[in-house]
Amino acid sequence: MLWRFHGGLKLAEHKHESNRLPSTPVRLPKTLTVPLHQHIGLPAEAIVQVGNHVLKGQRIADGVDHISAAVHAPSSGTVVAIEPRPIPHPSGLSALCVVIDTDGRDQWIDREACTNFLELDRREIIRKIHDAGIVGLGGAVFPTHAKVCCPVVPTELLIINGAECEPYISCDDRLMRERPAQIIEGINVLMHALGTERCIIGVEDNKQEAIDSLNQILMLMDEGERIQVRALPTLYPTGGERQLIRVLTGREVPKGGLPANIGIMCQNVGTAAAVYEAVVQGSPLISRMVTVTGAGVAVQQNVEALIGTPMIDLIDQCGGYEQGVAQLVMGGPMMGFALHRDDLPIVKSTNCVLAADKNELPTRPTPLPCIRCGECVKVCPAQLLPQQLYWYARAKDFEKVQEYKLDACIECGACAYVCPSQLPLVDYYRYAKSQIRAQARDRIKADQARQRHEARDARIAREAAEREARRNMKKAALNAVGDDADKDSKRAAVAAAVERARAKKAGQQADSPLNPSSEPAE
Amino acid sequence: MDILTAILAITVLAAAFGLLLGFGAIRFKVEGDPVADRIDSMLPQTQCGQCEFSGCRPYAEAVAAGEAAINRCVPGGESTMLALADLLDTDPLPLGEDAAEPVKTVAIIDEETCIGCTKCIQACPVDAILGAAKHMHTVIGSECTGCELCLPPCPVDCIDMVPISVTPATWQWPHPEFVQPDTQKAA
C-alpha cells in the first residue's frame, strides 16, 4: 500500500532525452580541481603539500570533525596548488581546492578489498565508509558515516531513494539500470551495519527499466524477502526524504526531527553503490554519475566523471554546445542553481549539468503582486503557507518567518512554479534562511565577545585588587619598619644630643675662658 | 457567630496568601535587571564605545534606565535599533546622517612595522591581540570584533582594519529585487 504526501506537482519529465544512451566514462582531464568542502559540515583539511605526488584514491584531505568528510585524489598525478579556486556555488565565489596535474597513468593506491563483509563488525564498516569520504549523493551531501553510525533509535527500515523526481535528471536511473548488483550489495552492507532486516527501494514509475533491472538482480540473489522495490506514482517532489517516507510508510517525520527519530533511514541509490565500492572493493568516492542534458548540448547522456573534472570537459565529451545555449545550471530546473562559468569542477553533489536554451529556462517575467490565490498552499509538500512566508521574508520579519516554520521548507520550488504572479518565492525563502543563519552566527560571535570582555574586565579588576593589596602590604611593612627605625634613631639622636650637651657643659665648666672657639660659632 | 466565622476565614486566607507572596518574593527574586540583560543580548558586543559608553553592557543599562537613545549603536546598525525599538515598544529613531550599513572588519597588524609596545594589547576589549613587550604582536582574527580601539594607541600606525571577506560558507542570498508595478508607475 502506498500513501501520498500533501501537494506536489506533475511536471514535464524530460528524462528520455538523456536516459536512452548508456553511460560513458569521461576522459581523464589534464588538471583536476578538487574542492575541500564538498559536504555538509566543516571543510576537510588538506594533508598533502604542493609538489607531492599522489596516487588515485589516496586521501588528500581529512574530515576535521564528526560531521565532515575526507577527500581523495581522483587520479594519480602531482599536486600543483592548494589555493582558492572557483567552485560550483550559487555565490560564484572561490574556495580552497587541491589542484592535481594528472600523469595519465591513473595508478591506484593499494586497495583493501573485502571478500565477505558479513565478517566485519559495524564499527569496521562505518570506519571504511568514513575513510572513503562517502556523502549522500542525492544532493544533500551529508556525511554518510555520521548518518549510519549513531541513529537515535534502532533502524527498523532502510529506504533507498531511487525516486529521482526532478525533471531532466537521469543519473540514478542509469545507475539502477547499469549497476543494480552494486546497489543491492551496497544495501546489504548498510543493512548489516545498521542491523536492519527490511529495506524498500522507492523508484518512480516512469523508470520501469530501472525497476525491472533491480528486480531481476534481487531474484538472482534471492533477496526478495528483505529488499523490495516499490514503484511510486510520478509526482514532484517524491524524492524529498520526508515525502518519500510518507509515500512508502504513511508516517510523518516529526517537525524539527529526523527520519532516525522514527526508526527510518534514507539513502540514495548512488550512495548505496558508493558504499559497495568503499567496503567491498576498498575504493573511495572519487567519481560519480552525472547527467549532461538540456537542449544546449549536442548529445544528452549520462557520464561517469571523476570529481574535479571541469564541466566543460563533460560538455565537450557530449558533443559540445548547441546553438542557442542560454544558461548552465547545476542540478535540475526546479532546485538547481545557475553557474557563472563552465570550467567549474564536478563535485560530489553534481548530479546534473543542464545546458538550457531559452525555451527550457525562460527568464522570469517581472513579478506581479501576490493576489493571495492560495495555489502555493495547495502544492506545498511541506504543508506550509508559502504566501505568508513570502510576505514576512520580503518584509525582513525573520521572527515571523520562523514562526511559520521556514526551516521546514525544502526549497522544492513547487510554489514558485504554480504562482500566477510569477513571484520568485524560493529566492525569498533562501534569502530569509541565509539571513537567519547569519544572525545566528553573529549571535554566537557576540556571545563569545561578551564572554571575553567580561573575563578581561574581571582580570583587570583582579589585577588592580592584587596590586592594591600588594601596595598596602608594602606600605604596612614599610610603616612598621619605619616606626621602629624612627624611634631608634630619634632615641639615638636624643641620646646623642644629651651626650653632646653634657660634654659641652662639662667643657664649658672646665675651660670656658680659655676656649673662645665656641664664640664664632654662635 | 456567622460573621465571626467569615472574618476569621478571611483573615486566615489573607495571612496565608500574604505569607505565600512574601515567600515568593524572596525565593524567586530576580537578580539584576532583566531588561538590561535582554538589551545587552541584542547588542553586537564589539565593546567599541562608539555609543559613548565604555562598553555594550553600560550602554544596555543606560538604555534600560531610559538615559540613552536606542540609535547609538553604530556597528549594530538599523537592525539592532529596530530590535531595540521592538523590545522597548518605542518608536524607531533615525540613525546618524553618515550611518552606512555597517561593514564587518577585522584588525590586522603589519608585523614588519610593529615595535612591540603592547599598547594595543591593553586597549583591546576582548583580549584578541597576542604579543609581549618588544616582541611582534598579532591579532587573533576569530576573536577580533572590529571595534578599532587598538588604532589610536598604536604609536607607529601599523594596524589596519580590513573587511572580512565573504566565503561560500558565509555568503548570503540577496534580497530578490522586486519593483512593484505601481511604484514603477509612480517613478
Interface residues (C-beta under 8 A of the other chain):
Chain A: H37 P43 I87 H89 P90 S91 L93 A95 T366 P367 L368 P369 R394 K396 P424 D427 Y428 R430 Y431 K433 S434 Q435 R437 A438 R441 D442 K445 A446 D447 Q448 A449 R450 R452 H453 A455 R456
Chain B: D40 S41 L43 P44 Q45 T46 Q47 G55 C56 R57 P125 V126 D127 A128 E143 T145 V166 T167 P168 A169 T170 W171 Q172 W173 P174 H175 P176 F178 V179 Q180 P181
